[in-house]
C-alpha cells in the first residue's frame, strides 16, 4: 500500500508516531524473478525521536527511506507518517543557478509561504545552521560542509515533523563531518523534529541517535535494536560511544558473515 498520513479517530493528523512502518516488504523484478530487498519491516519513530538505520551496503536502508518518503511504494505492508516528510540526501542537490538563500526560498514558495516573508524566513534558517550572511552566496562559493548546511536549512524550511536523512555527511572529510554532527544534534534538540537517519558508519550512528536499528543483508530485516542512553554532548571518540560501537560492529560483522554463507 502507498504511504499514507496517519489519522486520529476525528480525522486529524495523529501525533502518536512521526512514522509507523508496519510489516513492510519490497521486491523488484530481477533476472531470476522478483528479488526481495526488504522483508517484513516493522518500526515506529516517536515524535522528536532520533533513529539511525544501520547496515551493510545493499541491505535496503535507502530503499526503506525512499518508501517512508513516498518516493516508492511498498510491495506489502503499510507506512504512515505524520504529515509529509522532508528528505536530505548525500548529495546536497542544491540548484547551482540560485543563491543559498534562494534555494531555501524556493522550498518556502512551494510550501505556500508569501513572497514578502520568504527572505526573512530564509535568513532565520541560515542563522539556525550558522550560515548567517550567506544568503547571497552561490553554490560554487560554498564548501562541502556549507552546502550540506544549506541543504539542511532547505529541508527544515518544509516544516515537516519528520526529517529523513540518507547518509548526508558521507562525502565530507572527518573534521567537517564531526562539526556537522554537533550542529545536527543542536538543531534536532532545538526544533524537536523527528529524524530517521541512514548510515553505514557505526560510530556516526551511535554518536547521533537515541536508537540504533540494525538491518540484516539481502533481504533487509530488523536484526537488532539498541537504545543509546549516552548523555549529550557526545564525542565520536568518547569511551561510551566507542564501547557501544564495538558491540554493534560485532553484530554487523555477524550479519555480513551469515549473508556470505547463503
N, C-alpha and C positions, 0 to 999 in steps of 0.2 A: 504494500500500500504506500501511497505517497506520503511525504512529510506533511503533518497537519499541525495546526495550532491547538495547544491544549486548551480545553474549555471547562469551566466550572458548571455546576448544575444550572445556574442562572444565565448561562451563555457568555459570561465574561471570561477573559483570559485567566487561567489558573496560575497562581504563584507558587503552587506546591513544588514544582520542579522547573528549572530552567530548560532541561531537556529530559525526555523519557524515551529510552530505546528499549523496545520490548520484542524479544525473540526475532531479531533481525538477521536475515541471511541475504547474501548477494552472490550471484553467479553470473558469469559471462560466457558466451559461446567461444569454444576453442577447437583446435584440430581434432581432439578426441571427444568432442561433445561439450556439454556445459561444465565449466570449471568453477568450482565453489571457492570463493575468495573469503567470505565471512560466513560463519556458521553459528546461528542461534545466539546472537549477542544481546544481552540484557544489561542495561546500565542506566542509572539515573544521575543527573547532575543537579545538585540543590542550588537554590538561589544564592549567589555570592560565593559559590564553591569554585576552587581551582583544582581541576583534574588533569593529569597528564596521561596520555596514551603512549605506551612504550612497547617496542617490539622490534624484531629483526626486519631488515629491508624486505618488502614484498609480503608482509603479514596482513596488510589490509587496513593499516592505520589511516592513510589518506583517503581510502575508499569510504571508510566509516565517516570521516569528517565531511566528505562530499555529500553523503546521504543525509547527514544531520543538517547540512546547509541547504538541502533541497536541490542540489545540482544534479542528482541522480535519484532513482527510485530503488528501494529495496526489492529483492525478489520475493521475500516473505517477511512478515512481521510489521510492526508499526513504529513510527518515530513521531513524537510530539514535542514541540518547542513553545516556550512562552514568548510569542512574537517571532519575528524574522531574525535569524542570527546574522551577525557581521562576520566576515571571513578575511583573514590575513594570511598571505602565502609567504613562501621562502623568498620569492622574487617580489620586490616592492610593488610592481605593477602600476607605478605612477605614470601619468601622461606626461611625456617629456616636453611637450609644447606648452604646458601650463606651469605656472609657478607653484611652489609648495602650498601657498595659501589658496590658490585657485583649484588645486586638486582637492583640497578639503571642502572648499565652497561648492564644488560640483556634487559631492556627496550630500551636502546640506540642501542643495537645489532639488536633488532627486527625492529628498525626504519632504519637500514642500515648504522649507523654511523661506520666508520672504526675503527678497533681494537685499533690502535695507539692513537686515540682521546678519547676513551671511559673513561679511568681512569681520565683524566684531566677534562672532562665534568662532570663526576660523582662528582668529588671533588668540582667543581663550584656549582653544585646543592645542595650538602650537606652544603656548606657555605651559600647558599641562605636561607636554612631552619635553619641556625645557628646550624649545627652539624659538623663544621669543625673538622677534625681529627678523625671522626667516621667511615672512610671508611673500616677499617679492623675489626670492631666490629660485632660479631654475633648477631642475633636477640634476643637470650635469655639474652644477656648482656645489652639490651636497655630497658628503662622504657616504659610504655604505650604511654606516650606523645612523646618520641623519636621515637618509631616505627611509629606513625602516621606522624611524620615529614619526615621519610624516605619514607613512602608511598606517601606523597605529592610530595617529590622530584622525585620519580619514575613516578608519573603522569605527572609532569612538563617535565620530560625527553622526553615525547612523542611530545612535542612542538605543542600540539593541541591549537586551538583557543578557544575551549570550554572545561571547566572543570566541570564535573558532580560529585557532592559530596552527598552521601547518608548517612546522619547522622554520619559523620566521627568522631565526638567528643562525641557521646552519652555515650560511655563506660568509659569515663575519669572522674576523680574527678573534682570538681568545679574549683579549682585553676589552674590545668593543662589546663582545657578547656578554662579558661579565658586568659591564656597566649597564647594558640594557636589561639584564636580569634584575638588577636593582630597580631600574626605572619601571619595568613592568610590574614588579611586586608593589611598588609605591602606588602606581596608578590603579592597580586592581584593588588595593585596600581603600584608596580614596573614593573610587567610583562604585565599589561593591558589585561590579559586573561579574557574571559567571564566566569562567574560562575553561574551554576544552582544548588542550594544547598537545599537539602531536610532536614527538621527538624520538630519535634513536639514541640519544645521549643520556645515559643513566644518571650521571651527576646533575645534568640540567633538570631532569625530571624531579629528582629529589630536592634540589635547591628551590624549585618554584612551587611545587604542588602541595596541597593538603592531602591529596590521594593520588597514588600511582597505580595505574591499571596496566597489567602486562598481557599482551596478546600473544598467543601461540602462532606458529607459522603454518600457512597453507593447509587447510583454511584457518583464518583467524578466529580464534575462540578466546574468551577470557580465561587465562590460565591462573592468574592470582592477582590480588589487590593488596596494597599496603596503605595504611593511614600514616601520614607523616606528621608526627607530633613535635617536630623540632621547632622551637620558637624562632620568630623573626626578630632581627635581621639574620639571615643565613648567609654564609660564605661558601663557595664551592669547595674550599679547602678545609672547612670545619670537620672536626673529628666525627661528629654525629652524622653529618652528610656523607662522609667517606665510608663509615661503617655500614650504613643502610645501603649505599650504592654497591658495596661489595656483595651484600646479601642478594640484592636484586640482580646484579650481574651474573651471579652463580645460577640463579633461577633462569635467567635469559639464556645462558650457555646451555643449560639442560634442555630448554625448549628447542634450541637450534640443533643440538645433538639428536634429540628424538626425531626431529623432522628429517635429518640426514639419514636416519636408519630406515625410513619408509621407502 
